[in-house]
């Protein structure tokens, strides 16, 4: 068998390497061009300078999911544009709904009023497909954005911590902890949300988002230990700690002895026990210094 001269072999080898390198470069350039094209198309869809359309929200949502190889800078910018566009649409829809709601309430016919209000409630419910939550509260319209709607679009670009924060944020939007200066969920649910914060703080103690998580943790501690204007944790008349609150705190301490919030809960319970579980100046000072001032 005739041997290929070594110099010829090297020439063929280097030529093949150049060909492979050239093809890889072409593929990389094509991917970058495709990424840039996708990015520009999504950004154009979310242009608030043009007439706002709800349909653009779902269109951009699907485009972001289908996009590939977006850079960190592109992703961050699209998140900003996406949120800005949804809020802009939400503001418009809120104004329209408030006007329609006010008109419905002035109807002289009770049956007509009920029909109009039912229609408006259905219209508000339909806004969820665009990531907008709208509901009536204290005679007005409350509007919020669904965090998970945004997270779904950018899910593959998010860190595990960001996904967990989005999940907790969604809980707050769907069922707010507080509403009309009162606790809106059970104390068990408050404890569960507190535990989500504690878990994040334990797992990601040095993440750039840690200060935000700490703020959430203090928020739930404040609800559990201080309540709100219309939902005090100490009985109005006896000024004694509500039995269900005491039970929830004791259970939390027992089940999660190493949780971030447990030392605070233990100190609170020690102060409460010292005053026979009645509200005291020491308890007020403790809550003010260790929870509310950091919330």
Secondary structure, DSSP 4 states (H G I P E B T S, - for coil): -PPPPHHHHHHHHHHHHHHHHHHHHHHHHHHHHHHHHHHHHHHHHT-TTSPP-HHHHHHHHHHHHH--S--HHHHHHHHHHHHHHHHHHHHHHHHHHHHHHHHHHT-S-HHHHHHHHHHHHHHHHHGGGGTEEEEEETTEEEEEE-HHHHHHHHGGGS-HHHHHHHHHHHHHHHS-SEETTEE-S-HHHHHHHHHHHHHHHHH-TT-TTHHHHHHHHHHHHHHHHH-BTTB-SB-TTT-BBPHHHHHHHHHHHHH-TTSTTHHHHHHHHHHHHHTTTB--HHHHHHHHHHTGGG-
